[in-house]
Amino acid sequence: MQRILLKLSGEALAGEKKTGFDEETVRRVAVQVKQLTEDGIQVGIVIGGGNFWRGRTSENIDRTKADQIGMLATVMNCIYVSEIFRSAGMQTSILTPFECGSFTKLFSKDRANKYFKQGKVVFFAGGTGHPYFSTDTGVVLRAVEVEADVILLAKSVDGVYTSDPAQDPNARKYDEVSIDEVIAKNLQVVDMTASILARDNKMPMRVFGLNQENSIVNAVKGDFNGTRVTV
């Protein structure tokens, strides 16, 4: 692999606290990403905002405004994680689909490619920039745009299951599953819009547990024990 796009869930970065940040968790991610960049792999990152805000669970706020709050939550997450990465010795840049003053740069494919070639870890914050689209859709869109080799989905669960393993003790984990089966069975690897976008653009994914030791590096080139989503 030459270029990967890593999706981190906001909840996973919060650790057991469920909200805010767990710095030790983020530093473990930084160590792994640094190893990948030192091996010449270009890394893009999308982070969810669920450790601060989930707009769809709010019944008293207009959906558009709720989604805008969620976009800003992802910007906050990227700024924080970017700074932890910098303290670990990496160069980073944050791109958003809307202006954020001096906090970020405006996204374009050319700008992202320039930063990748400079050896920077590129954070794609702010989702798609539009309401009614999740960070799932944002990560697939950016992966397709920058021609990533694969999307890595680092979650709180260690792969794709036939049903929710927290609710169903008989849930079975897939070692490999096609994106067509994901869509047909609504397995919720990513949301339906993102799944169809991945299928139509032949973008493979790998799903694994963030908290497993060295899980990000293993997902790229080692002993991967999550789920491969094929196209």
Z-matrix of the N, CA and C atoms (Angstrom, degrees):
N
C 1 1.454
C 2 1.522 1 110.17
N 3 1.320 2 115.61 1 139.97
C 4 1.460 3 121.18 2 177.85
C 5 1.524 4 112.19 3 -107.46
N 6 1.324 5 116.84 4 -32.56
C 7 1.464 6 120.61 5 -178.25
C 8 1.526 7 109.27 6 -142.60
N 9 1.315 8 116.32 7 127.70
C 10 1.460 9 121.29 8 179.70
C 11 1.526 10 109.18 9 -124.23
N 12 1.329 11 115.07 10 156.07
C 13 1.458 12 120.31 11 171.95
C 14 1.527 13 107.73 12 -121.20
N 15 1.312 14 115.24 13 117.98
C 16 1.461 15 122.50 14 -175.83
C 17 1.515 16 109.84 15 -100.65
N 18 1.333 17 116.75 16 125.32
C 19 1.467 18 121.58 17 175.55
C 20 1.523 19 108.31 18 -104.72
N 21 1.333 20 115.45 19 121.44
C 22 1.459 21 122.12 20 177.12
C 23 1.520 22 108.88 21 -109.21
N 24 1.309 23 116.92 22 133.12
C 25 1.461 24 118.87 23 176.40
C 26 1.522 25 109.37 24 -79.92
N 27 1.324 26 115.60 25 141.69
C 28 1.452 27 119.57 26 178.26
C 29 1.516 28 111.96 27 -60.93
N 30 1.337 29 116.23 28 -39.28
C 31 1.464 30 120.43 29 -179.69
C 32 1.520 31 111.62 30 -63.02
N 33 1.337 32 116.36 31 -38.17
C 34 1.464 33 119.27 32 -179.90
C 35 1.524 34 110.68 33 -65.26
N 36 1.333 35 116.97 34 -36.77
C 37 1.464 36 119.97 35 179.52
C 38 1.524 37 112.16 36 -70.72
N 39 1.327 38 116.61 37 -20.94
C 40 1.461 39 120.12 38 178.98
C 41 1.520 40 111.95 39 -79.44
N 42 1.337 41 117.07 40 -12.14
C 43 1.460 42 120.38 41 -178.63
C 44 1.513 43 111.31 42 63.92
N 45 1.316 44 116.86 43 -145.06
C 46 1.460 45 121.18 44 -177.88
C 47 1.521 46 112.69 45 -73.17
N 48 1.328 47 117.31 46 -13.86
C 49 1.462 48 120.71 47 -179.52
C 50 1.529 49 111.83 48 -71.00
N 51 1.339 50 116.71 49 -26.67
C 52 1.467 51 124.29 50 179.21
C 53 1.531 52 113.43 51 74.15
N 54 1.325 53 118.35 52 -23.95
C 55 1.458 54 121.08 53 176.54
C 56 1.525 55 109.06 54 -128.24
N 57 1.341 56 115.71 55 158.94
C 58 1.452 57 119.45 56 179.50
C 59 1.521 58 111.85 57 69.91
N 60 1.330 59 116.73 58 -149.02
C 61 1.463 60 121.84 59 -175.59
C 62 1.523 61 110.65 60 -122.72
N 63 1.324 62 115.37 61 146.63
C 64 1.455 63 121.88 62 167.15
C 65 1.530 64 106.28 63 -111.80
N 66 1.326 65 116.04 64 105.96
C 67 1.461 66 120.31 65 -170.45
C 68 1.521 67 112.04 66 -62.15
N 69 1.310 68 117.87 67 -35.91
C 70 1.459 69 120.05 68 -179.16
C 71 1.528 70 110.68 69 -64.24
N 72 1.330 71 117.00 70 -39.85
C 73 1.463 72 120.68 71 176.91
C 74 1.523 73 110.45 72 -61.59
N 75 1.337 74 116.71 73 -44.62
C 76 1.461 75 120.64 74 -178.98
C 77 1.523 76 110.46 75 -65.71
N 78 1.320 77 117.77 76 -37.94
C 79 1.471 78 119.99 77 179.51
C 80 1.533 79 110.83 78 -67.22
N 81 1.304 80 118.01 79 -34.19
C 82 1.475 81 119.76 80 176.05
C 83 1.526 82 110.24 81 -64.86
N 84 1.320 83 116.60 82 -38.34
C 85 1.465 84 120.31 83 175.33
C 86 1.525 85 110.00 84 -63.36
N 87 1.338 86 116.43 85 -43.77
C 88 1.467 87 121.15 86 -178.33
C 89 1.521 88 111.69 87 -60.09
N 90 1.320 89 117.30 88 -42.02
C 91 1.465 90 120.76 89 -179.95
C 92 1.527 91 110.54 90 -60.40
N 93 1.328 92 116.44 91 -41.54
C 94 1.463 93 119.94 92 -178.59
C 95 1.526 94 111.64 93 -70.82
N 96 1.325 95 116.55 94 -42.60
C 97 1.461 96 119.40 95 179.99
C 98 1.529 97 110.45 96 -64.54
N 99 1.328 98 116.32 97 -38.75
C 100 1.457 99 119.37 98 178.10
C 101 1.522 100 110.68 99 -61.67
N 102 1.324 101 117.76 100 -39.63
C 103 1.458 102 120.89 101 177.74
C 104 1.522 103 110.67 102 -60.45
N 105 1.331 104 116.62 103 -41.63
C 106 1.462 105 120.23 104 179.61
C 107 1.523 106 111.30 105 -65.18
N 108 1.343 107 116.85 106 -44.12
C 109 1.467 108 119.39 107 -178.98
C 110 1.518 109 111.48 108 -66.12
N 111 1.326 110 117.06 109 -35.05
C 112 1.460 111 119.90 110 177.69
C 113 1.524 112 111.63 111 -67.82
N 114 1.328 113 116.52 112 -22.28
C 115 1.461 114 121.22 113 175.64
C 116 1.526 115 112.10 114 -88.45
N 117 1.337 116 116.39 115 5.53
C 118 1.458 117 120.36 116 175.50
C 119 1.510 118 115.46 117 89.47
N 120 1.314 119 117.92 118 9.69
C 121 1.465 120 121.26 119 179.31
C 122 1.521 121 109.34 120 -88.84
N 123 1.326 122 116.20 121 131.51
C 124 1.462 123 121.36 122 177.88
C 125 1.529 124 109.00 123 -84.49
N 126 1.331 125 116.42 124 132.01
C 127 1.464 126 121.21 125 -172.74
C 128 1.522 127 110.57 126 -123.12
N 129 1.326 128 115.89 127 123.15
C 130 1.453 129 122.87 128 168.70
C 131 1.519 130 108.64 129 -108.34
N 132 1.319 131 117.13 130 151.00
C 133 1.460 132 120.84 131 -175.45
C 134 1.526 133 110.42 132 -135.83
N 135 1.327 134 115.31 133 135.34
C 136 1.462 135 123.44 134 169.63
C 137 1.522 136 107.10 135 -120.55
N 138 1.322 137 116.69 136 136.63
C 139 1.459 138 120.80 137 -179.40
C 140 1.524 139 109.11 138 -123.98
N 141 1.324 140 116.42 139 133.71
C 142 1.454 141 120.68 140 175.28
C 143 1.520 142 110.83 141 -72.08
N 144 1.320 143 116.39 142 172.31
C 145 1.462 144 120.83 143 -178.07
C 146 1.512 145 114.37 144 -114.45
N 147 1.342 146 116.61 145 12.04
C 148 1.458 147 120.24 146 -171.35
C 149 1.516 148 115.36 147 -67.15
N 150 1.331 149 117.80 148 -14.16
C 151 1.466 150 119.33 149 175.79
C 152 1.526 151 111.75 150 -76.48
N 153 1.343 152 116.89 151 -9.22
C 154 1.457 153 120.99 152 176.33
C 155 1.522 154 113.20 153 -121.05
N 156 1.329 155 116.19 154 -37.61
C 157 1.471 156 117.43 155 -169.28
C 158 1.515 157 110.83 156 -158.91
N 159 1.329 158 114.79 157 135.46
C 160 1.454 159 121.35 158 170.63
C 161 1.519 160 107.67 159 -126.48
N 162 1.321 161 115.94 160 97.13
C 163 1.454 162 121.12 161 -172.93
C 164 1.513 163 114.20 162 -59.51
N 165 1.319 164 117.33 163 -33.64
C 166 1.462 165 119.39 164 -174.36
C 167 1.528 166 112.41 165 -70.60
N 168 1.319 167 117.18 166 -15.51
C 169 1.467 168 119.25 167 180.00
C 170 1.530 169 111.05 168 -88.19
N 171 1.315 170 118.23 169 -4.70
C 172 1.460 171 121.30 170 -179.26
C 173 1.519 172 109.76 171 -92.25
N 174 1.321 173 116.37 172 123.92
C 175 1.459 174 120.75 173 -177.78
C 176 1.523 175 112.11 174 -96.42
N 177 1.331 176 117.29 175 -6.76
C 178 1.458 177 120.25 176 -172.65
C 179 1.526 178 113.14 177 -110.58
N 180 1.318 179 117.38 178 3.36
C 181 1.460 180 121.56 179 -178.58
C 182 1.519 181 108.78 180 -121.97
N 183 1.309 182 116.51 181 138.38
C 184 1.462 183 122.47 182 175.11
C 185 1.519 184 110.22 183 -52.42
N 186 1.328 185 116.84 184 135.44
C 187 1.467 186 121.37 185 -174.24
C 188 1.527 187 111.46 186 -58.08
N 189 1.312 188 117.70 187 -40.80
C 190 1.466 189 118.99 188 179.92
C 191 1.518 190 111.09 189 -60.99
N 192 1.339 191 116.50 190 -45.64
C 193 1.465 192 119.88 191 179.97
C 194 1.526 193 111.28 192 -67.07
N 195 1.321 194 116.63 193 -38.67
C 196 1.462 195 120.14 194 178.53
C 197 1.522 196 110.95 195 -62.04
N 198 1.327 197 116.56 196 -41.23
C 199 1.461 198 120.14 197 178.96
C 200 1.533 199 111.28 198 -68.33
N 201 1.320 200 116.85 199 -33.62
C 202 1.463 201 119.48 200 176.81
C 203 1.525 202 111.42 201 -65.18
N 204 1.336 203 116.46 202 -38.19
C 205 1.465 204 119.61 203 175.19
C 206 1.526 205 109.85 204 -61.65
N 207 1.340 206 115.90 205 -41.35
C 208 1.461 207 120.16 206 177.91
C 209 1.519 208 112.48 207 -61.98
N 210 1.333 209 117.08 208 -39.46
C 211 1.467 210 120.05 209 177.17
C 212 1.524 211 110.76 210 -60.96
N 213 1.318 212 116.47 211 -42.25
C 214 1.468 213 119.97 212 179.12
C 215 1.518 214 111.40 213 -66.88
N 216 1.336 215 117.03 214 -32.52
C 217 1.467 216 119.85 215 175.79
C 218 1.520 217 110.67 216 -61.63
N 219 1.334 218 116.77 217 -38.39
C 220 1.473 219 118.82 218 179.08
C 221 1.522 220 111.03 219 -69.29
N 222 1.333 221 117.71 220 -31.55
C 223 1.463 222 120.62 221 176.45
C 224 1.527 223 109.61 222 -65.59
N 225 1.330 224 117.13 223 -45.75
C 226 1.465 225 120.77 224 177.51
C 227 1.524 226 110.58 225 -57.68
N 228 1.325 227 116.71 226 -45.04
C 229 1.463 228 120.53 227 -179.78
C 230 1.526 229 111.38 228 -60.71
N 231 1.329 230 116.30 229 -43.83
C 232 1.468 231 119.44 230 -178.44
C 233 1.518 232 111.77 231 -67.03
N 234 1.332 233 117.70 232 -38.61
C 235 1.462 234 120.04 233 177.56
C 236 1.528 235 109.95 234 -61.86
N 237 1.320 236 116.96 235 -44.43
C 238 1.472 237 120.51 236 -179.18
C 239 1.524 238 111.12 237 -64.33
N 240 1.328 239 116.04 238 -52.33
C 241 1.465 240 119.72 239 -176.19
C 242 1.525 241 110.06 240 -64.82
N 243 1.323 242 117.25 241 -37.68
C 244 1.460 243 120.98 242 176.71
C 245 1.522 244 111.22 243 -57.98
N 246 1.319 245 117.57 244 -41.90
C 247 1.463 246 120.40 245 -179.73
C 248 1.525 247 112.01 246 -68.39
N 249 1.322 248 117.04 247 -36.66
C 250 1.471 249 119.75 248 175.08
C 251 1.528 250 109.73 249 -63.61
N 252 1.333 251 116.92 250 -40.88
C 253 1.463 252 120.95 251 177.57
C 254 1.527 253 110.64 252 -62.15
N 255 1.324 254 116.80 253 -42.21
C 256 1.462 255 120.25 254 179.47
C 257 1.528 256 110.91 255 -62.80
N 258 1.329 257 116.20 256 -40.28
C 259 1.465 258 119.30 257 179.08
C 260 1.521 259 111.68 258 -66.32
N 261 1.351 260 116.23 259 -19.85
C 262 1.461 261 121.22 260 177.12
C 263 1.525 262 111.84 261 -89.98
N 264 1.346 263 117.50 262 1.77
C 265 1.460 264 120.52 263 174.20
C 266 1.507 265 115.93 264 100.62
N 267 1.334 266 117.95 265 14.21
C 268 1.460 267 120.99 266 179.12
C 269 1.512 268 111.25 267 -103.69
N 270 1.324 269 116.70 268 155.30
C 271 1.452 270 122.50 269 170.64
C 272 1.522 271 108.15 270 -95.03
N 273 1.330 272 116.75 271 139.01
C 274 1.458 273 120.58 272 -176.78
C 275 1.518 274 110.57 273 -136.93
N 276 1.316 275 114.84 274 162.50
C 277 1.453 276 121.38 275 171.15
C 278 1.521 277 107.98 276 -149.46
N 279 1.332 278 116.28 277 145.99
C 280 1.464 279 121.70 278 -178.58
C 281 1.521 280 108.93 279 -115.18
N 282 1.318 281 116.23 280 126.53
C 283 1.459 282 122.69 281 178.47
C 284 1.521 283 109.63 282 -114.94
N 285 1.334 284 115.79 283 138.50
C 286 1.462 285 121.33 284 177.03
C 287 1.527 286 109.46 285 -130.14
N 288 1.345 287 117.56 286 155.79
C 289 1.463 288 120.45 287 179.08
C 290 1.524 289 112.96 288 -82.67
N 291 1.347 290 117.23 289 3.17
C 292 1.458 291 122.39 290 177.21
C 293 1.528 292 108.06 291 -141.51
N 294 1.305 293 116.51 292 158.51
C 295 1.461 294 121.42 293 -177.76
C 296 1.529 295 110.55 294 -69.00
N 297 1.335 296 116.07 295 133.79
C 298 1.464 297 122.23 296 175.02
C 299 1.530 298 110.21 297 -126.80
N 300 1.314 299 116.40 298 39.58
C 301 1.449 300 119.57 299 -177.77
C 302 1.523 301 110.84 300 61.03
N 303 1.332 302 115.75 301 -133.27
C 304 1.468 303 120.86 302 -179.39
C 305 1.529 304 112.34 303 -90.28
N 306 1.343 305 117.21 304 1.21
C 307 1.466 306 119.81 305 -177.17
C 308 1.531 307 111.92 306 -69.38
N 309 1.331 308 116.74 307 -37.51
C 310 1.464 309 121.69 308 -173.89
C 311 1.524 310 109.02 309 -140.27
N 312 1.336 311 114.85 310 174.39
C 313 1.457 312 121.98 311 171.41
C 314 1.528 313 108.69 312 -108.83
N 315 1.325 314 116.12 313 152.88
C 316 1.458 315 120.58 314 179.41
C 317 1.527 316 109.91 315 -73.58
N 318 1.334 317 116.67 316 133.93
C 319 1.465 318 120.90 317 -177.29
C 320 1.519 319 112.26 318 -67.67
N 321 1.312 320 115.27 319 136.32
C 322 1.458 321 123.59 320 161.45
C 323 1.521 322 106.38 321 -150.31
N 324 1.304 323 116.49 322 153.98
C 325 1.462 324 120.18 323 179.09
C 326 1.524 325 110.58 324 -61.92
N 327 1.318 326 117.23 325 -41.33
C 328 1.463 327 120.42 326 -179.66
C 329 1.526 328 110.93 327 -62.13
N 330 1.333 329 116.62 328 -42.64
C 331 1.460 330 119.67 329 -179.85
C 332 1.525 331 110.61 330 -65.48
N 333 1.327 332 116.62 331 -42.83
C 334 1.468 333 120.12 332 178.73
C 335 1.525 334 110.52 333 -60.70
N 336 1.331 335 116.79 334 -45.22
C 337 1.470 336 120.31 335 179.97
C 338 1.527 337 111.37 336 -62.72
N 339 1.336 338 116.73 337 -37.83
C 340 1.467 339 120.40 338 178.22
C 341 1.524 340 110.37 339 -61.80
N 342 1.330 341 116.48 340 -44.26
C 343 1.461 342 120.15 341 -179.45
C 344 1.522 343 111.67 342 -67.67
N 345 1.332 344 116.90 343 -38.89
C 346 1.471 345 119.70 344 176.79
C 347 1.530 346 110.19 345 -59.58
N 348 1.322 347 116.58 346 -44.83
C 349 1.463 348 120.47 347 -178.41
C 350 1.527 349 111.68 348 -66.31
N 351 1.331 350 116.53 349 -24.96
C 352 1.469 351 120.85 350 176.31
C 353 1.528 352 112.35 351 -81.00
N 354 1.329 353 116.59 352 -1.23
C 355 1.457 354 120.55 353 178.46
C 356 1.518 355 114.47 354 84.88
N 357 1.319 356 117.08 355 13.88
C 358 1.459 357 120.64 356 -179.52
C 359 1.522 358 111.75 357 -83.68
N 360 1.336 359 115.58 358 149.20
C 361 1.456 360 121.15 359 165.65
C 362 1.527 361 106.36 360 -82.01
N 363 1.328 362 116.73 361 125.63
C 364 1.457 363 121.04 362 -174.28
C 365 1.525 364 109.72 363 -105.73
N 366 1.325 365 116.29 364 121.15
C 367 1.466 366 122.28 365 177.40
C 368 1.521 367 109.18 366 -95.99
N 369 1.324 368 116.40 367 129.09
C 370 1.461 369 122.22 368 177.01
C 371 1.528 370 107.74 369 -106.15
N 372 1.326 371 116.17 370 98.47
C 373 1.459 372 121.89 371 -176.37
C 374 1.519 373 110.48 372 -101.22
N 375 1.338 374 115.99 373 166.45
C 376 1.460 375 120.46 374 174.08
C 377 1.506 376 115.97 375 82.16
N 378 1.343 377 117.58 376 10.30
C 379 1.460 378 120.75 377 178.99
C 380 1.513 379 112.21 378 60.07
N 381 1.333 380 116.38 379 -140.03
C 382 1.466 381 121.05 380 176.90
C 383 1.516 382 111.03 381 -85.24
N 384 1.341 383 117.34 382 -10.61
C 385 1.452 384 121.26 383 -175.92
C 386 1.515 385 113.32 384 89.69
N 387 1.330 386 116.89 385 0.78
C 388 1.461 387 121.61 386 -177.60
C 389 1.533 388 110.45 387 -127.69
N 390 1.337 389 117.05 388 148.29
C 391 1.465 390 119.40 389 175.61
C 392 1.523 391 111.01 390 -69.35
N 393 1.319 392 115.76 391 165.27
C 394 1.464 393 123.99 392 177.95
C 395 1.529 394 113.28 393 72.40
N 396 1.331 395 116.89 394 8.00
C 397 1.460 396 120.85 395 173.59
C 398 1.524 397 108.19 396 -123.76
N 399 1.317 398 115.92 397 134.01
C 400 1.459 399 120.77 398 -177.42
C 401 1.530 400 111.05 399 -87.83
N 402 1.335 401 115.84 400 173.47
C 403 1.465 402 118.98 401 172.65
C 404 1.520 403 111.23 402 -68.56
N 405 1.341 404 118.58 403 -20.02
C 406 1.464 405 120.60 404 171.64
C 407 1.529 406 109.77 405 -59.18
N 408 1.324 407 115.55 406 -49.89
C 409 1.456 408 119.64 407 178.21
C 410 1.521 409 110.41 408 -63.82
N 411 1.344 410 116.25 409 -38.79
C 412 1.456 411 120.28 410 178.62
C 413 1.510 412 112.94 411 -59.73
N 414 1.338 413 117.10 412 -42.36
C 415 1.463 414 119.25 413 -177.15
C 416 1.520 415 110.94 414 -70.09
N 417 1.335 416 118.30 415 -39.20
C 418 1.463 417 119.40 416 178.20
C 419 1.525 418 110.50 417 -68.15
N 420 1.325 419 116.67 418 -41.85
C 421 1.468 420 120.08 419 177.97
C 422 1.518 421 111.38 420 -58.17
N 423 1.332 422 117.56 421 -48.98
C 424 1.462 423 120.43 422 -179.19
C 425 1.533 424 111.03 423 -65.79
N 426 1.316 425 117.24 424 -39.24
C 427 1.465 426 120.38 425 178.86
C 428 1.521 427 111.05 426 -60.32
N 429 1.331 428 115.82 427 -42.46
C 430 1.462 429 120.28 428 178.67
C 431 1.525 430 110.03 429 -66.97
N 432 1.324 431 116.68 430 -44.30
C 433 1.462 432 120.71 431 -176.87
C 434 1.526 433 112.45 432 -62.67
N 435 1.342 434 116.87 433 -43.11
C 436 1.472 435 119.20 434 -176.45
C 437 1.523 436 111.95 435 -92.93
N 438 1.349 437 116.36 436 5.61
C 439 1.468 438 122.65 437 175.42
C 440 1.532 439 111.96 438 59.43
N 441 1.327 440 115.14 439 49.53
C 442 1.464 441 120.39 440 175.06
C 443 1.524 442 110.07 441 -68.11
N 444 1.319 443 115.79 442 154.48
C 445 1.466 444 120.56 443 178.19
C 446 1.524 445 111.55 444 -77.68
N 447 1.333 446 116.68 445 -31.39
C 448 1.457 447 120.37 446 -175.70
C 449 1.527 448 108.88 447 -162.60
N 450 1.321 449 115.54 448 154.83
C 451 1.463 450 122.11 449 170.83
C 452 1.522 451 108.04 450 -102.95
N 453 1.324 452 116.50 451 129.25
C 454 1.460 453 122.01 452 174.54
C 455 1.521 454 108.23 453 -103.50
N 456 1.317 455 116.55 454 120.89
C 457 1.463 456 121.49 455 -179.37
C 458 1.522 457 108.99 456 -105.82
N 459 1.344 458 116.00 457 103.33
C 460 1.463 459 121.59 458 -179.88
C 461 1.521 460 108.62 459 -92.85
N 462 1.325 461 116.11 460 111.54
C 463 1.457 462 121.08 461 -172.17
C 464 1.523 463 111.25 462 -120.35
N 465 1.323 464 114.83 463 178.80
C 466 1.465 465 120.10 464 174.77
C 467 1.521 466 111.19 465 -81.36
N 468 1.343 467 117.50 466 -15.13
C 469 1.463 468 123.10 467 175.95
C 470 1.529 469 107.97 468 -109.33
N 471 1.340 470 117.08 469 151.64
C 472 1.463 471 121.01 470 -167.18
C 473 1.520 472 115.55 471 -90.47
N 474 1.317 473 117.94 472 20.68
C 475 1.452 474 119.46 473 178.19
C 476 1.513 475 111.49 474 160.97
N 477 1.322 476 116.11 475 -166.95
C 478 1.459 477 122.89 476 178.44
C 479 1.525 478 108.65 477 -99.15
N 480 1.319 479 116.13 478 130.26
C 481 1.465 480 121.98 479 -177.57
C 482 1.524 481 110.64 480 -117.15
N 483 1.312 482 115.21 481 160.61
C 484 1.463 483 120.82 482 177.80
C 485 1.519 484 111.54 483 -65.87
N 486 1.325 485 117.47 484 -25.78
C 487 1.462 486 123.59 485 174.55
C 488 1.520 487 107.48 486 -155.46
N 489 1.306 488 117.21 487 178.08
C 490 1.457 489 121.14 488 -176.99
C 491 1.524 490 110.00 489 -66.36
N 492 1.343 491 118.92 490 112.84
C 493 1.467 492 120.22 491 -177.36
C 494 1.528 493 113.25 492 -65.37
N 495 1.319 494 117.09 493 -20.41
C 496 1.466 495 119.82 494 177.56
C 497 1.523 496 111.39 495 -74.87
N 498 1.349 497 115.95 496 -21.51
C 499 1.458 498 120.75 497 -178.50
C 500 1.524 499 112.83 498 -107.81
N 501 1.311 500 116.90 499 -26.52
C 502 1.461 501 121.55 500 -174.55
C 503 1.528 502 110.40 501 -121.91
N 504 1.332 503 118.47 502 107.07
C 505 1.471 504 120.69 503 -179.49
C 506 1.524 505 113.18 504 -65.52
N 507 1.332 506 116.90 505 -15.73
C 508 1.469 507 121.02 506 179.65
C 509 1.524 508 112.37 507 -95.57
N 510 1.319 509 117.29 508 6.60
C 511 1.465 510 120.36 509 179.43
C 512 1.523 511 110.47 510 -60.94
N 513 1.323 512 116.35 511 137.92
C 514 1.461 513 121.97 512 -178.00
C 515 1.517 514 110.01 513 -113.42
N 516 1.335 515 115.82 514 135.23
C 517 1.464 516 119.77 515 -179.97
C 518 1.526 517 110.58 516 -86.59
N 519 1.308 518 115.67 517 138.34
C 520 1.456 519 122.20 518 174.47
C 521 1.535 520 109.26 519 -84.83
N 522 1.328 521 116.32 520 135.70
C 523 1.461 522 119.84 521 167.23
C 524 1.523 523 110.06 522 -79.57
N 525 1.334 524 114.68 523 -34.57
C 526 1.466 525 121.20 524 178.98
C 527 1.512 526 108.41 525 -150.19
N 528 1.315 527 116.68 526 139.98
C 529 1.459 528 121.53 527 178.55
C 530 1.519 529 107.86 528 -148.75
N 531 1.323 530 117.32 529 143.73
C 532 1.458 531 120.69 530 179.66
C 533 1.529 532 109.79 531 -81.82
N 534 1.320 533 115.90 532 153.65
C 535 1.458 534 119.64 533 178.20
C 536 1.523 535 110.19 534 -64.46
N 537 1.342 536 117.89 535 -29.27
C 538 1.463 537 120.40 536 177.04
C 539 1.527 538 110.76 537 -63.87
N 540 1.335 539 116.86 538 -40.14
C 541 1.466 540 120.25 539 178.21
C 542 1.527 541 110.93 540 -69.84
N 543 1.312 542 116.30 541 -37.20
C 544 1.470 543 120.47 542 176.24
C 545 1.521 544 110.12 543 -57.46
N 546 1.343 545 115.99 544 -44.26
C 547 1.463 546 120.58 545 -178.95
C 548 1.528 547 110.47 546 -70.78
N 549 1.333 548 117.30 547 -46.00
C 550 1.459 549 120.98 548 -176.62
C 551 1.523 550 112.32 549 -62.41
N 552 1.340 551 116.71 550 -37.80
C 553 1.465 552 121.14 551 -177.50
C 554 1.525 553 113.19 552 -98.98
N 555 1.322 554 116.30 553 2.35
C 556 1.467 555 121.58 554 -179.96
C 557 1.526 556 110.98 555 50.46
N 558 1.327 557 115.68 556 54.84
C 559 1.463 558 121.29 557 -175.47
C 560 1.527 559 113.22 558 -77.93
N 561 1.316 560 117.06 559 -6.94
C 562 1.471 561 122.91 560 171.35
C 563 1.532 562 113.39 561 58.49
N 564 1.319 563 115.52 562 41.53
C 565 1.462 564 119.81 563 169.41
C 566 1.520 565 108.26 564 -61.69
N 567 1.313 566 114.81 565 -52.69
C 568 1.456 567 124.37 566 165.98
C 569 1.521 568 105.36 567 -132.21
N 570 1.324 569 118.50 568 172.55
C 571 1.456 570 118.33 569 -177.46
C 572 1.527 571 110.85 570 -68.80
N 573 1.336 572 115.93 571 170.14
C 574 1.459 573 120.43 572 -170.52
C 575 1.526 574 112.51 573 -62.94
N 576 1.321 575 117.15 574 -40.46
C 577 1.467 576 119.87 575 178.92
C 578 1.528 577 110.35 576 -59.49
N 579 1.328 578 115.95 577 -45.79
C 580 1.456 579 120.69 578 179.85
C 581 1.525 580 111.27 579 -65.78
N 582 1.330 581 117.00 580 -39.31
C 583 1.467 582 120.83 581 179.78
C 584 1.517 583 111.55 582 -61.18
N 585 1.327 584 116.55 583 -44.53
C 586 1.466 585 120.52 584 -179.69
C 587 1.527 586 110.41 585 -67.17
N 588 1.328 587 117.06 586 -39.44
C 589 1.460 588 120.62 587 177.57
C 590 1.529 589 110.75 588 -62.61
N 591 1.335 590 117.01 589 -40.88
C 592 1.465 591 121.04 590 177.61
C 593 1.523 592 110.96 591 -65.18
N 594 1.327 593 116.74 592 -42.56
C 595 1.471 594 120.10 593 179.10
C 596 1.522 595 111.37 594 -63.12
N 597 1.322 596 116.59 595 -47.85
C 598 1.464 597 120.51 596 -175.42
C 599 1.523 598 112.34 597 -66.05
N 600 1.341 599 116.54 598 -25.12
C 601 1.465 600 120.54 599 -178.42
C 602 1.524 601 113.07 600 -110.29
N 603 1.344 602 115.30 601 11.36
C 604 1.470 603 122.21 602 174.86
C 605 1.534 604 111.75 603 52.06
N 606 1.329 605 115.24 604 52.17
C 607 1.457 606 121.37 605 -179.07
C 608 1.534 607 109.46 606 -104.57
N 609 1.339 608 118.36 607 107.21
C 610 1.467 609 120.90 608 -179.24
C 611 1.525 610 111.68 609 -73.19
N 612 1.327 611 115.16 610 158.16
C 613 1.459 612 121.13 611 179.69
C 614 1.521 613 110.14 612 -135.70
N 615 1.318 614 115.65 613 154.07
C 616 1.454 615 122.29 614 171.79
C 617 1.519 616 108.26 615 -128.82
N 618 1.322 617 115.82 616 128.34
C 619 1.460 618 122.31 617 -174.55
C 620 1.520 619 108.95 618 -113.57
N 621 1.324 620 117.30 619 131.46
C 622 1.465 621 120.58 620 -176.48
C 623 1.523 622 109.71 621 -157.27
N 624 1.325 623 115.84 622 168.22
C 625 1.452 624 121.63 623 179.90
C 626 1.521 625 111.59 624 -84.82
N 627 1.317 626 117.26 625 125.83
C 628 1.456 627 121.26 626 -178.32
C 629 1.522 628 111.53 627 -62.43
N 630 1.318 629 117.29 628 -35.66
C 631 1.463 630 120.50 629 -172.05
C 632 1.526 631 114.02 630 -81.82
N 633 1.326 632 117.66 631 -3.27
C 634 1.453 633 119.43 632 174.17
C 635 1.525 634 109.63 633 -73.68
N 636 1.308 635 116.81 634 144.32
C 637 1.454 636 121.17 635 -173.99
C 638 1.534 637 111.91 636 -59.75
N 639 1.326 638 115.86 637 129.11
C 640 1.465 639 123.16 638 176.82
C 641 1.528 640 112.80 639 55.13
N 642 1.334 641 116.32 640 32.70
C 643 1.467 642 120.24 641 -170.02
C 644 1.526 643 112.78 642 -67.16
N 645 1.330 644 117.77 643 -34.66
C 646 1.463 645 119.70 644 -177.57
C 647 1.523 646 110.54 645 -69.75
N 648 1.330 647 116.55 646 -47.11
C 649 1.461 648 120.54 647 178.34
C 650 1.528 649 110.22 648 -61.52
N 651 1.327 650 116.74 649 -43.45
C 652 1.464 651 119.96 650 -179.86
C 653 1.522 652 111.97 651 -63.33
N 654 1.337 653 116.54 652 -35.18
C 655 1.461 654 119.87 653 179.45
C 656 1.516 655 111.40 654 -64.50
N 657 1.334 656 116.85 655 -28.19
C 658 1.459 657 120.88 656 179.96
C 659 1.522 658 111.82 657 -84.45
N 660 1.336 659 117.27 658 -45.11
C 661 1.468 660 117.25 659 -168.83
C 662 1.522 661 114.91 660 -148.35
N 663 1.309 662 117.94 661 13.84
C 664 1.452 663 117.74 662 -175.38
C 665 1.509 664 114.03 663 -128.82
N 666 1.305 665 114.97 664 -139.83
C 667 1.459 666 123.27 665 -175.07
C 668 1.520 667 109.63 666 -84.31
N 669 1.309 668 115.90 667 79.34
C 670 1.459 669 121.54 668 -175.72
C 671 1.520 670 110.52 669 -79.59
N 672 1.340 671 116.51 670 125.91
C 673 1.466 672 118.60 671 -179.83
C 674 1.514 673 112.34 672 -125.35
N 675 1.342 674 117.19 673 23.97
C 676 1.447 675 121.49 674 174.57
C 677 1.518 676 110.37 675 -93.24
N 678 1.321 677 115.95 676 -140.10
C 679 1.474 678 121.62 677 -178.37
C 680 1.526 679 110.06 678 -123.73
N 681 1.314 680 115.97 679 129.60
C 682 1.464 681 120.85 680 172.44
C 683 1.527 682 109.16 681 -89.78
N 684 1.324 683 115.66 682 128.00
C 685 1.469 684 120.84 683 175.54
C 686 1.520 685 106.24 684 -104.53
N 687 1.307 686 115.87 685 112.33
C 688 1.466 687 121.68 686 -172.85
C 689 1.519 688 111.02 687 -97.03
N 690 1.332 689 113.99 688 158.32
C 691 1.465 690 120.45 689 177.20
C 692 1.528 691 110.05 690 -123.10
